[in-house]
Amino acid sequence: MKPKLANGRSEVVVKTKSMFVCQECGSQRPKWEGRCHDCGAWNSLVEEKVVPVSKKSNRGWTLGLSEDNKETLQAYKLNQVNQKFPQTFTNRFRTKISELDRVLGGGLVPGSYTLLGGDPGIGKSTLLLQMAGGLANNSQKVLYVSGEESVPQTALRAQRLGIVSSNVEVASESRLENILSLTKAKQPTVLVVDSIQTVYLSEVQSAPGSVSQVRECASQLMGLAKGANIAVLIIGHVTKEGNIAGPKVLEHMVDTVLSFEGDNSHQFRLLRALKNRFGATNELGVFQMASQGMEEVSNPSELFLEERGSDLVGSSVFSAVEGSRPLLCEVQALTTYSPMAMPRRTAIGFDVARVHLLVAVLDKHLDCHLHQSDVFVNVVGGLKLSEPAADMAVAAALLSTSSQQELDPKTCFFGEIGLTGEIRATSFAEERIREALKLGFTTFILPESNRKHISNSFKEENGTFTFVRSVKDLEKIIGKSIKPQRKTKEQNIDL
């Protein structure tokens, strides 16, 4: 029998059931499995209690009204939307951090939803606290809620960063209902939640940081951002592979996904926009860790090249384009004879599969016997190059170290190499050259297909331009011909 209340009515018992949810992809199973069949992750299924959601529960967000209200959802004509919501189209909140503003597309958009991910200790909280100070100086009211630190700890960090504005309010809370109530009471223009993995919703029975909690809490915060027109920024933890922890739907919910990268052996940090509904993607912002927090690097090309040595055997300079910014970096290569049947191929900051491709092309068309050598490629400064235009810089460094021929320190390379040995044109050639000219580079090795774009824009006094069609032309420019590496006595006996 169902238990009866004092008024004689039967009490409604809410039944709960358990589901096993994959913490990597969010798939659900009725029983535990060692390996998730959807994403292939091992030991990722965690038991979570599923409670039926009541009809009055507010999940997600909507500008319309609930079923109990008789009013209906409104639709707007597209040419009149900017008149109905003028603030969204005209205003952006400037953070007074130019690197962050450029990555965001010009500043924070009212009602936007931004996710910042990065490794532990990289400086995510520091960057957003500095951003809060810049917004406060622009008369914007900021509420900073930390689920990982107490209020005195957050205040101590703000004091170290020199943030003393009364427009910044801090709180320490993990329960989402309290965060939403505090936000409605304070009515800030910008809300920062640190971090989404520590926030929990009381009606969800699973632990904070689980797939269900992250999904539901992110949905509630999205409703707050869109419904109240508040710019919400959340910090997300990352897995050991560097991906943002939690369900993939978290990245689909937000308007902007920022990735804060860095290396413990270097003092600078890289801020990338992986997704941006209000600006360009793949933008890059460069910061330098200092005692006063994150400092902007106005000329990152000079920073990445300032420690370039005098011995330039196996060292070339590549003019990369990160988003809309040209960036010069040093590419190093080292080849050494290997007695192993399968020599090693190691790359840091460059795709190792691309290294295998370039080694095969150079061996095939130039007969430089790199298949007998260990090959190491390194992009100095912790940068990660993904564009094919870096092929010629890597090939030049490989030819230089294989032939022990020093490269000109004022030479810049860029171009894509194909399997037949041809060198293909690259985009943004003029921007790459202008950035290199600012730093004193005078010689440019670039594809023949870019000649028509360069000849009309630059004069001869700007620099020396050498156009190449294939890797054979590149070998002639570098210097003396490539000779096979000398074999050992053991190899001569075997032959």
C-alpha positions in Angstrom: 0.0 0.0 0.0 1.0 3.6 -0.7 1.7 5.6 2.5 -1.1 8.1 3.3 -0.7 11.7 4.3 -2.6 13.5 7.2 -5.4 14.6 4.8 -6.0 11.0 3.7 -4.5 11.3 0.3 -1.9 8.8 -0.9 1.7 10.1 -1.1 3.2 10.0 -4.6 6.5 8.0 -4.4 9.0 9.1 -7.1 10.8 6.0 -8.4 14.5 6.3 -9.1 16.5 4.1 -11.3 20.2 3.8 -11.9 21.9 4.2 -15.3 25.6 3.8 -16.2 26.8 6.9 -18.0 30.0 7.2 -20.0 32.0 10.1 -18.7 33.7 10.6 -22.1 30.8 10.7 -24.6 27.7 10.7 -22.4 26.1 7.5 -23.7 23.9 5.5 -21.2 23.8 1.8 -20.5 21.4 -0.1 -18.2 24.3 -2.1 -16.8 28.0 -1.7 -16.2 30.4 -2.4 -19.1 34.2 -2.3 -19.0 34.4 -0.6 -22.4 32.0 1.9 -23.9 30.8 0.7 -27.3 30.2 4.3 -28.6 33.5 6.0 -27.9 35.7 3.0 -27.1 36.9 4.4 -23.7 37.8 1.9 -21.0 36.4 2.1 -17.4 34.5 5.3 -18.2 31.0 4.1 -17.2 29.8 5.5 -13.8 26.6 4.7 -12.1 24.2 7.7 -11.8 20.7 7.9 -10.4 18.1 9.1 -12.8 15.2 11.1 -11.2 12.1 11.9 -13.3 12.0 15.7 -14.0 8.9 17.5 -12.9 6.9 19.5 -15.5 7.7 22.8 -13.7 11.4 22.2 -14.0 13.2 24.7 -16.2 15.5 22.9 -18.5 17.5 24.7 -21.2 16.3 28.2 -22.1 13.5 29.8 -24.0 12.4 33.4 -24.6 8.8 32.0 -24.8 6.6 31.2 -21.8 5.7 28.0 -20.0 2.8 25.8 -20.8 0.8 27.2 -17.8 1.0 30.7 -19.3 -1.6 31.6 -21.9 0.7 33.9 -23.8 2.4 32.5 -26.9 5.9 32.5 -28.3 6.7 35.5 -30.5 8.5 35.5 -33.8 10.3 38.6 -35.2 10.9 39.7 -38.8 14.6 39.4 -39.6 15.0 43.0 -40.8 13.5 44.2 -37.4 15.5 42.2 -35.0 18.2 44.8 -34.6 15.5 47.3 -33.6 14.0 44.9 -31.0 17.4 44.0 -29.5 19.6 47.0 -30.2 22.1 46.4 -27.4 23.2 43.0 -28.8 24.1 44.6 -32.2 25.7 47.8 -31.0 27.6 47.1 -27.8 30.6 44.9 -27.0 32.2 44.9 -23.5 35.8 45.9 -23.9 38.0 44.0 -21.4 41.0 46.3 -21.8 43.1 43.3 -22.7 43.7 43.7 -26.4 44.9 40.1 -27.0 41.7 38.8 -25.4 39.5 41.2 -27.2 40.9 40.2 -30.6 40.5 36.5 -29.9 36.8 37.2 -28.8 36.2 39.1 -32.0 36.3 42.6 -30.5 35.1 42.1 -27.0 32.4 40.3 -25.0 28.9 40.3 -26.6 26.0 40.8 -24.2 24.1 37.6 -23.7 27.1 35.5 -24.9 28.1 32.2 -23.4 31.9 31.5 -23.4 33.8 28.4 -22.3 37.5 28.7 -21.3 39.5 25.4 -21.1 43.1 24.7 -20.2 45.5 22.6 -18.1 45.6 23.0 -14.3 47.8 25.9 -13.2 48.0 27.4 -16.7 46.4 30.7 -15.5 42.7 30.5 -16.5 41.4 32.0 -13.2 44.1 34.7 -13.3 43.2 35.7 -16.9 39.4 35.9 -16.2 40.0 37.8 -12.9 42.2 40.3 -14.9 39.4 40.5 -17.4 36.9 41.3 -14.6 39.1 44.1 -13.5 39.3 45.5 -17.1 35.5 45.3 -17.4 35.1 47.0 -14.1 37.2 49.9 -15.2 34.8 50.3 -18.1 31.9 50.6 -15.6 30.6 47.1 -16.1 29.4 45.1 -13.1 31.0 41.7 -12.8 30.1 38.8 -10.5 32.9 36.3 -10.0 31.7 33.0 -8.5 34.3 30.4 -7.5 33.5 26.8 -6.6 37.2 26.0 -5.9 38.4 28.9 -3.8 37.0 30.7 -0.8 36.3 34.4 -0.9 39.5 35.4 1.0 41.6 33.3 -1.5 39.9 35.0 -4.5 40.4 38.4 -2.9 44.0 37.7 -2.2 44.6 36.8 -5.9 42.7 40.0 -6.9 44.9 42.1 -4.6 48.1 40.6 -6.1 46.7 41.5 -9.6 45.9 45.0 -8.5 42.1 44.7 -8.8 40.4 46.8 -6.2 37.3 48.1 -8.1 33.9 48.0 -6.4 32.3 46.9 -9.6 33.8 43.4 -9.1 32.0 41.2 -6.5 33.2 37.7 -5.6 31.4 34.8 -4.1 32.2 31.2 -3.2 29.4 28.8 -4.0 28.9 25.4 -5.8 25.2 24.9 -5.7 23.7 26.2 -8.9 20.4 27.3 -7.4 22.2 29.7 -5.1 24.3 31.0 -8.0 21.2 31.8 -10.0 19.5 33.5 -7.1 22.6 35.6 -6.3 22.9 36.6 -10.0 19.2 37.7 -10.1 19.8 39.7 -6.9 23.0 41.4 -8.0 22.0 41.8 -11.7 25.6 41.9 -13.1 26.4 42.4 -16.8 29.1 39.7 -16.7 29.1 36.4 -14.7 32.2 34.3 -14.3 31.8 30.7 -13.0 34.9 28.9 -11.9 34.5 26.1 -12.7 31.6 24.2 -14.4 32.9 20.8 -13.1 32.5 22.0 -9.4 28.9 23.3 -9.8 26.0 20.9 -9.1 22.3 21.0 -9.4 20.5 19.5 -6.3 17.8 17.8 -8.3 20.4 15.7 -10.2 21.6 12.9 -7.9 25.0 12.3 -9.6 28.3 13.8 -8.3 29.6 17.2 -9.4 31.6 16.9 -12.6 29.7 14.0 -14.0 28.2 14.1 -17.4 24.7 14.6 -16.1 25.7 17.5 -13.8 27.8 19.3 -16.3 25.1 19.0 -19.0 22.2 20.2 -16.7 24.2 23.0 -15.1 25.5 24.3 -18.5 21.9 24.3 -19.8 20.7 26.3 -16.8 23.5 28.9 -17.2 22.8 29.1 -20.9 19.2 30.0 -20.0 20.5 32.7 -17.7 22.7 34.1 -20.4 20.1 34.2 -23.2 17.1 35.1 -21.0 18.7 37.8 -18.9 21.1 39.1 -21.5 24.1 38.5 -19.2 27.5 37.6 -20.6 28.4 34.3 -18.9 31.9 32.8 -18.9 32.6 29.4 -17.5 36.0 27.7 -16.9 36.2 24.0 -17.9 38.7 21.4 -16.9 40.6 19.3 -19.5 41.4 15.6 -19.7 44.9 14.2 -19.9 44.5 14.2 -23.7 43.9 18.0 -23.6 40.1 17.8 -24.4 37.6 19.6 -22.3 36.2 17.3 -19.7 32.5 16.5 -19.8 30.0 15.8 -22.6 30.7 17.1 -26.1 27.4 18.8 -26.0 28.9 21.4 -23.6 31.0 22.8 -26.5 27.9 22.8 -28.7 25.9 24.8 -26.2 28.3 27.7 -25.8 28.9 30.5 -28.3 32.7 30.6 -27.9 35.2 28.0 -27.0 38.6 29.3 -25.9 41.7 27.1 -25.3 44.5 28.3 -23.0 47.7 26.5 -23.8 51.2 26.7 -22.5 54.3 24.7 -21.5 55.7 24.5 -18.0 59.2 25.1 -19.5 58.2 28.4 -21.1 56.7 31.5 -19.5 54.3 32.5 -22.2 50.7 31.2 -22.8 48.7 30.9 -26.0 45.0 31.7 -26.2 43.1 30.2 -29.1 39.5 30.5 -30.3 38.4 27.0 -31.3 34.8 28.2 -31.9 33.4 31.7 -32.1 29.9 32.7 -33.2 30.8 36.4 -33.0 34.3 36.5 -34.6 37.0 34.6 -36.5 38.1 31.1 -35.4 41.7 30.0 -34.9 42.7 33.5 -33.6 45.8 33.5 -31.4 46.5 35.7 -28.4 50.0 35.5 -26.7 50.5 36.2 -23.0 53.5 36.1 -20.8 53.3 34.9 -17.2 54.7 37.4 -14.7 54.4 38.2 -11.1 51.6 40.7 -11.7 49.6 38.1 -13.7 49.2 37.7 -17.4 51.1 40.3 -19.5 50.3 40.8 -23.2 52.9 40.2 -25.8 52.6 42.9 -28.5 55.2 41.4 -30.8 55.2 37.6 -30.4 57.4 37.0 -33.5 60.3 38.8 -31.8 59.7 36.8 -28.7 59.9 33.4 -30.4 63.0 34.4 -32.3 65.0 36.3 -29.6 66.9 33.2 -28.4 67.8 32.0 -31.9 71.5 30.9 -31.8 74.4 31.7 -34.1 74.8 28.1 -35.4 72.0 27.9 -37.9 72.6 24.4 -39.3 69.2 22.8 -39.3 67.4 26.0 -38.3 64.9 27.8 -40.5 62.3 30.5 -40.0 58.7 30.0 -41.0 56.1 32.8 -41.4 52.9 31.3 -40.0 49.4 32.7 -40.0 47.3 32.2 -36.8 43.8 33.4 -37.5 44.3 36.9 -38.8 47.8 37.4 -37.3 51.1 36.5 -39.1 53.6 35.0 -36.7 57.3 34.1 -37.3 58.7 31.1 -35.6 61.9 29.0 -35.7 61.8 25.4 -37.0 64.7 23.1 -36.0 65.6 19.7 -37.4 68.2 17.2 -36.6 69.2 14.0 -38.5 71.7 11.4 -37.2 72.6 8.0 -38.4 70.7 5.2 -36.9 71.8 1.5 -36.8 68.2 0.4 -36.2 66.1 -1.2 -38.9 63.3 1.3 -38.2 64.8 4.8 -37.4 62.9 7.1 -35.1 60.7 10.0 -36.3 60.0 12.5 -33.5 58.2 15.8 -33.9 57.3 18.5 -31.3 54.8 21.1 -32.4 54.5 19.5 -35.9 52.5 16.6 -37.2 54.7 13.5 -37.1 52.8 12.0 -40.1 53.8 15.1 -42.1 57.4 14.4 -41.1 57.2 10.9 -42.6 55.8 12.4 -45.8 58.5 15.0 -46.1 61.3 12.4 -45.4 59.9 10.1 -48.1 59.6 13.0 -50.7 63.2 14.1 -50.0 64.5 10.6 -50.2 62.7 9.9 -53.5 63.5 13.1 -55.4 66.9 14.1 -53.9 68.3 10.8 -52.8 69.5 12.1 -49.4 69.3 8.8 -47.6 67.2 10.1 -44.7 65.6 6.6 -44.4 68.9 5.5 -42.6 68.7 8.4 -40.1 66.8 9.3 -37.0 64.8 12.5 -37.7 63.8 15.0 -35.1 61.7 18.1 -35.7 61.0 20.8 -33.2 59.0 24.1 -33.3 60.7 26.4 -30.9 58.6 28.0 -28.1 55.9 25.5 -27.7 54.0 26.5 -30.9 51.9 24.0 -32.8 51.9 24.3 -36.6 49.1 22.7 -38.4 49.0 24.4 -41.8 50.7 22.7 -44.8 52.6 25.9 -45.6 55.2 24.9 -43.0 56.4 22.1 -45.2 59.1 24.1 -47.0 60.6 25.4 -43.7 60.8 21.8 -42.3 62.3 20.5 -45.6 64.9 23.3 -45.6 65.9 22.5 -42.0 66.2 18.8 -42.9 68.3 19.5 -45.9 70.5 21.9 -43.9 71.2 19.4 -41.1 71.7 16.5 -43.5 74.3 18.4 -45.6 75.7 20.4 -42.6 75.1 23.6 -44.6 74.2 26.7 -42.6 71.2 28.7 -43.7 71.1 32.4 -44.1 69.8 33.9 -40.8 67.7 36.5 -42.7 65.8 34.0 -44.9 62.2 33.1 -44.5 60.5 30.0 -45.9 56.9 29.0 -46.6 55.2 26.7 -49.1 53.4 23.4 -49.3 55.2 20.3 -50.6 53.3 17.6 -52.6 54.1 13.9 -53.0 55.6 14.5 -56.5 58.1 17.0 -55.1 56.2 20.1 -56.3 55.9 23.2 -54.1 52.4 24.6 -54.0 51.2 28.2 -53.4 50.0 29.3 -50.0 47.4 31.9 -48.9 48.1 35.2 -47.1 51.6 35.5 -48.8 51.6 39.3 -48.5 50.8 39.3 -44.8 53.6 36.7 -44.1 56.1 38.8 -46.0 55.2 42.1 -44.3 55.6 40.5 -40.8 59.0 39.2 -41.8 60.1 42.6 -43.2 59.3 44.2 -39.9 61.8 42.0 -38.2 64.6 42.6 -40.7 64.3 39.6 -43.0 65.5 40.3 -46.5 65.4 36.9 -48.4 62.2 35.0 -49.0 61.9 31.5 -50.5 58.4 30.9 -51.7 56.4 29.0 -54.3 56.5 30.0 -57.9 52.7 30.1 -57.9 52.8 33.1 -55.6 54.9 35.2 -58.0 51.8 36.9 -59.5 50.6 38.0 -56.1 54.0 39.2 -54.9 55.4 41.1 -57.9 52.7 43.8 -57.9 52.8 44.4 -54.1 56.6 44.6 -53.3 59.5 46.3 -54.9 63.0 44.9 -55.3 64.3 47.1 -52.5 61.9 45.5 -50.0 63.7 42.2 -50.2 65.0 39.4 -52.4 62.3 36.9 -53.6 63.3 33.5 -54.9 60.5 31.4 -56.4 60.9 27.6 -56.5 58.8 25.0 -58.3 60.1 21.8 -56.6 62.3 20.4 -53.9 65.2 20.2 -56.4 65.1 24.0 -56.7 65.2 24.2 -52.9 68.2 22.0 -52.8 70.1 24.3 -55.2 69.3 27.3 -53.1 70.4 25.9 -49.8 73.9 25.3 -51.1 76.1 22.2 -51.8 74.5 19.0 -52.9 73.3 16.4 -50.4 75.6 13.5 -50.0 74.6 10.1 -48.5 75.8 9.7 -44.9 78.9 7.6 -44.4 78.3 4.0 -43.6 80.0 2.2 -40.7 82.4 -0.7 -41.0 79.7 -3.1 -39.9 77.5 -2.0 -42.8 80.3 -2.5 -45.3 80.8 -6.0 -44.1 77.1 -6.8 -44.5 77.1 -5.5 -48.0 
